[in-house]
Amino acid sequence: MMSSSRINYRMCVRLLACVGEGMDPNTIKQMMGLSRYSYDYTLGRLVKLGLVVLEGRSPRLTDRGANVLRYRVDESARRDIAELKVAQKGL
C-alpha cells in the first residue's frame, strides 16, 4: 500500500546518502526513480531542515546532514551488535 505522504523518512535518508556520495541531481533522480517534482519537493524539505544546502544546482550536505547519516550508521551497528549478543546467549 502506498503512503499518502509525498515524502517519507526512508526517501529522505536515501537522498541524503546520495548527496553525501557526491552524486549529481540527474543520477539521483534516475537511481531513486523520482520525477523532477518529487526530487525538487524532497530536496526542498531537506534544505528547509538544514540538512542540505544548494551550491548552484548541486546539493551538498551540511554538518547536520552528515550527522544524520552518521547516526543512522552508528545506530544500525549498535543494533546488529546487540542482536549478535542475544543470539550468542542462546547458544
Rosetta blueprint (number, residue, H / E / L):
1 M L
2 M L
3 S L
4 S L
5 S L
6 R L
7 I L
8 N L
9 Y H
10 R H
11 M H
12 C H
13 V H
14 R H
15 L H
16 L H
17 A H
18 C H
19 V H
20 G H
21 E L
22 G L
23 M L
24 D L
25 P H
26 N H
27 T H
28 I H
29 K H
30 Q H
31 M H
32 M H
33 G L
34 L L
35 S L
36 R H
37 Y H
38 S H
39 Y H
40 D H
41 Y H
42 T H
43 L H
44 G H
45 R H
46 L H
47 V H
48 K H
49 L L
50 G L
51 L L
52 V E
53 V E
54 L E
55 E E
56 G L
57 R L
58 S E
59 P E
60 R E
61 L E
62 T L
63 D H
64 R H
65 G H
66 A H
67 N H
68 V H
69 L H
70 R H
71 Y H
72 R H
73 V H
74 D H
75 E H
76 S H
77 A H
78 R H
79 R H
80 D H
81 I H
82 A H
83 E H
84 L H
85 K H
86 V H
87 A H
88 Q H
89 K H
90 G L
91 L L
